[in-house]
């Protein structure tokens, strides 16, 4: 037995969880943190199977190891079938790959607008000035929300994740109240004036059991938060990884057509969502250890995506790796419904950034403190020699 002490609430684990993951993968594939009251699975095969088995590993009690999602309200990510499928189907068509592909020119245009407005000083915060802005603009477009409301909504959504040792802060509760009031007003507008957007789909959904007011708010919070935070993390983490691996960055800058495989490798290397939680409905025996029924089990996606049983040299960034499925967006019935959109936004954003500043230098990075999301609060870089954005390749297809 190792002396592993993995605590996702600690600052060290949130800054760099990978040394703990390496030890977990090697020595404790079924890890138990008795103080925090959770078990953890880290190996790819175990995480993959558990994520697919919703009957044995239930999401109904929540999918985070803290209680912050309670503020957001119920949505399909915190439900098992059949209700899960009913709510997910409301927005599935809008987020399927074929539909998302049509958004390529829109995303490209918005990304170019943001880049054109950046003041290219000696130091540029690419997290605050780019990675956070683009996904918010895109999800506001899809939800039918005024673009000028985006920064305020983003600030509230981030504040709602504020916690003190796993418990929501007063600032998180206040942000939740603000989002609830805002989305309630937007939904009422759709009831009076039907609209062809995601919120319009929510209020007009013809269901045998209509959405409750709490489910409507939960769905709004899910769509906005998932629509911006995961993609923000992908872009920010991707830029940090490229900035600290200059040979890989140069390889990609010279091969923009390789962006799809590069984005998948960046997702594997530093996954936006590091873990998901399930609760066992019966005892589970794995690797000689029995996890009891009713146990909180963390599926450590970030560790599974660096399992040496699946990838050679998993701690190295290799943008030319052969295609291999990773778990950055989960799997099974809870596979991230917005994955096609996040991938498309990530490809466009990174392609344009590299076209403008292929030789940027990372100065410092600051992480957003969270037990689940691996997101950057700041990413300051020196842009280096800059190129004209008009020479960047045109709109990308999904």
N, C-alpha and C positions, 0 to 999 in steps of 0.2 A: 504494500500500500504506500502511495506517495504521500508527501507532506503538502499536497496542493491545497491552497486556500483561495478559491475563486469566489469573489464577491462582486457582482455586476454593479453594485451601488457605489463601489469605491472609485475614487478619482483615478487611481492607477489603472484599474481595469477599463475604465471608459477612455482613458488616453491611449492605452496600448494593451488590448486583451490577448494578443497573439502568443506571448510566452506562456500564459496560462492555458490557452487552447492547445498548444503543442504538448504540454504535460498531460492535459486531460485526454487527448487523443491517444497518447502512448500508454498511459498508466491507469487512467480512471475513466473508461468509456461510459460508466454509469456513476456519475459523481453525485454526492449528497452533501448539501449545505444545510446542516441541522439548524443552525442559528437563523438563517433566512427562511428555512422551511421549504426548500425546493430540491428536486433532483434535476440532473442535467444529462442529456445525451449529446454526444459530440461527433461521433463517427458518421460518415455520409450514409451508409446503408441503414443505420439505426434511425437517424433523423428522417430520412426519406420514407421509410416504412411507417414511422409513427405519424408523420404529417399526412400520410394517405389514409390511415386507419382512424377515421373520425368517430367510429363507434367505441373504440377502446381509448382513444385520446380525444376527449371532448373539448370544444372551444367555448361551451356555453357559460363557463364561469369566468371568461376573460382570456385575453391572449398576451397580457403583460404580467411581469412578476410584481409590479406595483399596482396601485388601484386607480391610476390616472384615467383610464378609459371610462371609468364610471361617470366622469364629468361629461364625456362626449355624448353619452346616450347609446342605446342599443343599435347595432347594425349587423349586417350579415357576417362580419368577421368574428363576432361574438355569439354566433348561433350555430347550431347543428341542423341538419335536415329534419323536417322538410322546410321550415321557415327560412333557413339559409338560402335555399335555391329560389324561393319565391322572391325575396328581396334582391338577390343578386341579379335575377333575370330582368329587373326593371331597367338597369343601366348596362346590361351586357352588350346589347347591340351597339351602343355609342362607343364602346371601348374595345370592340373586336378589331383585329389587325386590319381588315379591309376598310373599315370606317376610319380608323386612325390614320391610315395611309394618306387619306385626302387632306389631312391637316399639315402635311409636310411643308407646303408653300407658306401657310399661315405661321407656323413655328419659325421657319427661316426668316420671314419678314420681321417678326417680333425680335428675334435674336439679333438681327442686323440693326434694328432700331436701338436696342440697348447698347450694343457695342459702339454705335455712332455717338452716343451720349456720354460715354465714359471719358473722364478727364485723365489722359495718360500721363500722370505725374511720374516721379521716380518710383513711387510705391503705389500699387493699385490693390484694393481689396476685392479679389475676384469672387469671393463668397458673397459679400454684401452687395457688390455692384453688378453681379451677373448671375451667379449660380442660384441665388434666392429669387431674383426678379423674373427670370424667364418662366419657370414652372407656375408661378402665381398668375402671370398674365395668361398663360394657356388654360389653366383650370378655371379662371374667371370667365374666359371665353366659352368654355364648355358648359359651365353652370349657368351662364346668362347673367353674371354679376357685373356691375359697372367696374371697369378697369381701375378707376381712381380709388375704389374701395380696397383693392388688393393689398397694399402695404399695411393698412390697418388690420385687415383680416389675418394677414400673415403674422403680425405682431401678437394678436390675440391667440392664434393657434399655437405659437411658440410659448407664450406665457402659460397656456393651459397645460403644458408639459412640465412646468416648474414643480419641483417636489423637494421635500426635506426628508431624506432617508426613506423614500418611498411613499410618503404621505403628501397629498396635494397642499400647496401653500395657499394663503389667502389670495395672492395674485392669480393663481391658477383658477380658483373658484370665481373670482371677478371676471377673468377672461372668458370662462365658460358661460357666465351669465350674459356677457356682451354678445358672444356668438349666438347664443340661444335667441336673444331678442332680435338680432339682425336677421337670422335665418327665418324666424317666425314671420317677420314682416315681409321678407322676400317670398315666402310660400303663400302668404295671404294675397300678395299681388298676383301670383300665378293663378290662384283660384278665381280672382276677378277678371284677369286678363290672361288666358292661356298662352303659353309660349313654347317654342320648339327648342328646348334646352333641357339639361338634366333635371333642373328643379321643376320644370313643366312636366317632365315625365313622372316625377315623384307624386305630384298632386293629382295627376290624371290616371294613375295606374289603376286598372280594373282588376281588383284582386278579390277572391272569395272572402278573405278576411282583410279588410282595409288596413293600411298602415295606421298605427296609433300616432298621436302627436309626438310621443317620445321617440318612436322609430323614425319619424320624419326628420326630427332634429339630429338624431344619431346618424342617419344617412347623409345629411348635409355636412356634418362635421367630418365624417369618414371621407366623403368625396373631396372636400377641400384639403384636409390634412394629408391624405394619401396622395392626392393629386399634386401636392407641392413638395412635401418633405422627402419622399423617396427619390424624386428626380433631382431635387436640390442636393441631396446626399450623393447621388450618382455623379453629378457634374462636379461638385466640390471635391469629393474623394478622388475622382478621376484626374482632376487637374493637379491635386497634390501628388498623386502617384506618378503622373507624367513628369511633374517638376522635380521629383526626387529620383527619377530614373531617366536621366537625360538621353541615354542611348536608345531606350525604348521610345521616348518622345520623338527623337529625330527619325527613327524608323517609321513611326506612324505619320509624322508630318510629311514624309516623302511618299506615303502610300495612303492617301485619303480613302481609297476604295476598300481598304482593310478595316475601316471603322466599325462595321458590324461585329466582326470577331474580336476586335480590340475592346469594344464596350462590354462584351460578354466576359472577357478576361478581367477587366476592371471591376465588374460586378462581383466576380469570384474573389478577386484579390482583397477587396475591402468592401464587404457587402453593406448596403445602406441599412438594412434591417438585420441586426446581429442575432436576434433570438425571437422565438415565439413560444408562448406558454400553452400547455394543455393540462387537463386534469384527467387522471385515469379513472375509468369506470369499473375496472376489475384489476386484480393483481397482475403484474407483468414481470416476467423473469428474463433478464438479459445479462449475458456474460457472468453468470453465476450469482447475480444479485437480484433480489425480488423487490420491485417497487410496489408498495401497497396500493390498494384501491383508494381513490380519493386523494391521491398525491398530486401536488403541483409539479409538473415536469417541463423543464425548459428545453426546447429544441434549439440547439446552438448552431444556427445557420452559418455564422461566421467561422466556426471551427470546422463544420462539415465541408465547407468550401475550400479548406486547406488540408484535407485528409490525405496523407501520403499514400494511402491505399488506392486512391483514385488519380491523384496528380503527381507527376515527378517534380521534385523541387517545388512544393506547393507554396513556399514562402517567397518565391521569386515571381516578379511580374514578367510574363512572357506574352507579348501581344500577338505572337504568331503561333500560339498553341493550336493544336488540332481541336476541332469542335468537341466539347464534352459538356453535357448538361450539368449545370450547377443549381444550387438551391437559393440563390439570392432573392428570388421572388416566391419562395416557398414551392409547394407542390400539392397535388390532390385537389379537393374541392375548394380549398382556401388559397390556391395559387393566385397571386396578386392579379386582380382583374385589370389593373392599369399598366401591367408590364409592357404591352406593345407601345403605349404612349410614352412611358418612361424611356424605353430604349430609343425610340425615334427622337425624342427631345435630346437625349444624351448624345446621340450620333451627330445631330445638327450642331449642338452647342460646342462640342469638342472640336469638330471639324472647323468651325468658323474661328474659334479661339486660336487653334494652331495655325490657321491661315494668316491671322493677323499678327500673332506673336509666337513664332515657332521656337524661340530661344529664351522664354521667360525663366526667371530664377526665383525660387521660393525663398522668402525672407523669414516668415513665421506663420504658423497656423494655430488657431485656437478652436478646440472642440466645444460643441454644444453639449452640456452635461445631460446624459439620458441613459437609462439602463437598456434600452432597446434600439434606438436610432443611433447610427454612427454618422453624425452630421457636423459640418464645420460652421462655427460662428463667424470666423474670420480666416481669410487666406490672402496674406499680403505677398505680392510678387513684384520683382523688377521686370517690366515688360521686355526690356532689351530692344533691339532693332525691330521696328514695326513695319508691316507691309500694308498695302492698300487693300481694304476689305473688298473692293470691287473685283479683285483678281481671284477671290475665293470661288470654288466650284459652286454651281447652281443648286437649286432645291433638290433635296434627297428624297428618294422614294422609301417607303417603309420596307 
